[in-house]
Amino acid sequence: MSVRRVLVVNPPLLLEKDFIDYPFFAGLGALSNAAALRARGFSVQVADAQAMAMEGASRRTGPQILVGGDVARLLAGVSGRFDAVVVAISPFLKPQASTPHARTLFKELRARFPAALLLAADFYFGGMHYIEYDGEEFLGRHPELDALVKYEGETVLPDVLELPPGRMPRVVFGRAEAVRLDELPIPAWDLINVERYYDFLNGFFPAFGRPPLFARNLPTLPASTSRGCVYRCAFCTSNPGEARALFRAHRPAYLKRYFSALKIRFGARRLALLDSCPNNDPRRFREILKIIKRLGLKCEFPNGLRADKLTLEDLKMLQGLSESVTISAESADPEVLARHVKKGMSITAVERVAAWCRRLGFPLSIHYVVGMPDETLGSVNRTLLHALQMKEKFGAAPLLQNFVPIPGSALHRDCARRGLLEHFDAENLSRHFQGDPAVETPAFSRRQISRMTQLFSRRLESSALQKVIINLTYHCSNRCRFCAVGGRKKTHGDFKRYCGLLREYRKRGVEALDLDGGEPTLYPQLFALVRFAKKIGYRRITVTTNGRRLSDRTFASRLLLSGITDLLISLHGHNADIHEHHTRSPGSFKETLRGLRHAVRLKPERIALAVNIVVTEKNAPTASDFFRLINELGVKKVNVQFATPFGGAARARRGDISRILGGLAPAVTEWRKRLDIELVNANPCEISKHFPESIPEVGKHSREMVFVDSPPQNLASYLDGRRRKTAACRVCEYAVACAGFYVFGRRAP
């Protein structure tokens, strides 16, 4: 049979919501191979699932989304008879696994074209994770197929289709060296409806509930200026089927014609350049940017750029063409980066680019990987803390992923040799990148890596300012042993200053306000400040008080109706003896208890009421009695705080934290069934010994503290000034959310 009429199929894809890479650009390989076939004299049509009307193109199938509709819909616009049908099998079709979607696809195609040769082809063009698989096993799973073309196909596919009948091998390997990039025709975008492809891109991300890849909505086409990579990073598969690193690049003259055609013929206004290493040759990279600029196009590099090959001038040029820039650090541990990742780059290059981008105001993202086979908890912490530092110092957004042993990579082979693939799900790789870690070793467990990345995400979220805490006054009716402002001069804060600061924080987007002290109910302008805060848009206003003034029913009613949304009352024992041991104020227990009862009875439904206790060796043993009292009073939320070394507590002995937690743990376990109990200011490593499932607090980074007589400070930074890390902290799984142990017994700062 002489093959002259060929149908190239970019099939529908069944994708998880947490997919990685760019399934919406996967059709580029099919169009490049269609153009190569046409240049060799074949009559070619393309059935592209991503270039149809969007109606019905995406639908949910259980936890997955079918993109491109079904095969019948895909082939509805196909006419004529074909000698061969060639199906693109990008990594998103999961050729390394046996999936019902792929089996159904090939069965339906065989039924539609019973007399045609039916081939599958990688159509590899670089720029995305290539997933290695066994060709014979793949064909065995899909007996409808006549042959498989692996790797790059532009040269070998026409050769295969020109073979005499019966001479076609079952598995054909395309060699990268045989594909001369500048001799290739440009991809056959004319064989699909490009306007519908643009519509597909616009509708793709809403279907997955994800933000668009690029903020600005411009007609965007994928392209590539090179294939392969000169580097051999151990986690990467950028040179599939090749024994050596091989980098091939289009010449600038070719790219000028190529990009011009994408703009003039197909309406592109932005290019998504999918090269594995776009700026490997800095001089060539600058020439590419100049071509794009002269053509009036925009560009993005989704796979990122090498930091050590970037200059400040490159970034200045790129800033006029791209919305943002991405670079890869992988690991911040020098040994991991050099010996295990084998990236051939220093982390200082990443820091240099981050500083430049901050200076230019150019948005930067940095890619990191954690949980590689030869890592330790210490090296993971180093990477996570570096990512936080880059975010907080330079505004660089971290792109953090778990290590995934991609089939075909050196690290996959290493993991297989060492027996580390027990938990690896080859059928659904995407769930490992952001979800379940794929690997655990004697140095770390999957649970630890998962906890560390979750803590990192929570810590990252807390970097944004969300709340302001104002110390209204340092006057107080109690003299608590552990008072954080106990050594400060007894004075009220300036009302006008507070109003000015509240305006500034609202302009920065802050909507939550805590009014603290001293004792805020002693502040003469308390109600005026609450009214002002509410007037300018604060949605959540909390007063933290010892509750004694609320023993006056009239005052309690006035406070509860003043506009506050939350009330936190401090009570440090279930009886007068224990409570007043801490407050050193006779009669305080009776007044606080009466104030608490007034709050329960008088508060509107909209006000959230909670009780605060600072736990010590004195009151921890009676915690169960304390929780019983709170429950009987009708309060359902309790903050259990541990003392911090400020004010009156700075020179004190905190007490044996293990003994305190040991006395506290049974009561918390018992009463958590009826009360919402939160532990505050204790090190997560200490808490986890008694509460393994506890979630460490990270929110203090999102708060600023306004003092009566000194400038505002970030609350976490202020507290961290009295914390120190030990050698054990370097390998602690909670390190990213903890600044170390509080240091007591020294003079307060």
C-alpha positions, 0 to 999 in steps of 0.5 A: 500500500502506498501511503500518500494521505495522512491524518495527524491527530492531536487527541482529547486529553483526560487531565487531573486538576493538578496537571503540570507543564502545558497540555494546552501547548502539546499540539505544537509537535503534531503541527510540526510533524504535519508540516514535515509530512506535507513538505515531503509530498504527503497530503495531510489533514489535522484533527486537533482537539484543541482547535474546535469550538469551545462548547462541549470541549471540556467536561468533568469525568470524575476527578478529571476533566476531559479536554477536547471532547470525545473522538466522534466530535473530534473527527466530525469535521474530518473528510476523505479517506486516509492511508495512515492515521498518526496520533500524537501521544504527548506525556499527557496521554500517559504512555508509560501507563495503561489507562482506559482513556488511551485504550478507548481512544485507539479502539475508536480510531481503529473502528473509524479507520479500519483499513488505514495504518494506525501509528502513535508518535511522541512528536517530541519537540522539547520544553516539557517533561518527557516521560520514558516508556517501553515501546513494545509494552505500549504497543502490547497494551494497544493492539490496534496500533501498527507502529510507534515512533518515539522521540522526534519525528519530523525526519523519521516519520516520512521515511517510515510511511514511505517504506514498502508494505510489510517493511515497517518496524513496530517501534521506530526511534527518531534521532535528534541529530537527524532533525536539522532544525533550520530545514524544517518548515514552520508548524502547520498552523494553517491546517487548524482553525487558529481562532478556535485555538485561541478560544480554547486557550481562553476557556482552558483555565476557567475549566480547571478553576486555575488562574491563566498562565499569563495575566494579559489576554493576548493571542498566544502561540507556542514555539521553540527556538531550540531543542535539547540542552547542554546540561544534564541535570539529574532530574531532567529528561530534556534529551530523551533517547540520547546518550549525550547532552545535545543542544540544537538551535535555530539560527536568527534568520530562520526565527525572524521568518518563523516569528513573522509568519506566526504574527502576520499569517496567524495573528499571534501577538505573544509567543510562548517559547518552550525551549528547555534552556532558552538562554544557554547562549547569552549572545543568541538569547539577546538576538532572539529578544531583539527579533521579537521586539522588532516584530512588535511581539511579546514573549514568555519563557514558561520553562524558565531561564538559567540565572547564571546566564542572565545579565542586568541588561538581559532583564531590562530588555526582557522586561519590555517583552514579558510579564515576568521571568522565571529562574530555577534554583532547584536546591539552596544546598550547595552539595545537593546542587553540585553533587546530586542535581548536577546543575552546574550553577551556584545559588548566588546566581539566583540571588543576584538575579533576584536583587536585579529584578527587585531593583527593576520592579520586574516580577520574578518566580524561582523554582525549587525542588525538595525531597530528592533521594540524597537530601536530608531534612537539613538540606530541605530546610535550607531550600525552604528558608532560602525560598522564604528569604527570596520572597521577603527580601526581593519579592520573588515568588517561590515555585515549590514542588516535590521531587518526582523521579520522572521515568527517563531521568538519571534520578529515576534510574537511581531510585529504581536501583535503590528500591525507592519507587514503592510509593511512586505512581507512574500513572498519575505523576502530577499528584506527586509534584504538589501533593503526595511526595513520591520518595522516602529514604532513611533520611526523611519520610514522605510524611515529613516532606509533606508536612514541611511543604505544607508549613512552607505554604502556610508560612508563605501565606502569612507573609502578607500583612493582614492585621495590626495590633495596637497597644493603646496604653501601658496602664493596667489594673493587674500586675501579671508576672508574665506581662509582656509590657510590664516594665514599660512606663505607665502611659496612654498612647496618642489618639491622633497618631493611632488614627493616622496609623489606622488610615495607613494600614487600611490603604495597605489593605489591612482589615483586622485590628486588635486593641491591646495594652496594658489594659485597653479598657482603661484607654480614655478614647477606646470607644472613639477609636473603635468608631473610627476604625469601623468607619474607615473600613476595618471589618474585624475589631478585637479587644483583648482585656483582663475583663475587670471593667466588664464587671460593671454591667453598663460598661460591658454593654457599652463595649459589646455594642461599640462596634467590636467583632471579637472579645478576648478575656484573660483568665489564668486559673479556675479559682482565685488562688491560682488566678491571683497568683499570676495577676498579683491583684487581690480581687481580680478573679472575682471581677474578671469572672463577673465580667466574663459572665456579663460578656456571655449574657450581653454579647450580640450573636455577631461577637466572637468571645474567647478566653485567654490563659497563659499556662505555667507550672502553677496552673497547668496541673489544674487545666481540666478544672479550668476548661470545665469552668470555661465550658460551664460559662458558655464560652467555646474558644480558649487560647492557651498561651505560653509566656514569652521573654518580654516585659515582666517575664524577660528575667523570669524562668519560663518553667519546664516546658515538658512538665507544663505540656505534660500536665496540660496534654490530658486536659486538652485531649479531653476537652477538645471534644467540646472546646476549640483550644488553640496553643500559642507561643510554644515551639512546634517541636515541643507541642508535637511530642504531646499533640502529633497532629497539631498545626504550628502557628505561623500567623504572626508574620502577617501582623504588625504591632503598634507600641505606645511609645515606639515605632511599629514592628512586625510581630514575628520579627519582634518576638524572634529577637528573643529566640535562638536556634540550636543545632537540632533546629537545622534538621527539624521538620518545623524549622520553616515555621519556627525561629527557635527557642525563646531565651529567658533570663536576660534583660528585655530588649 
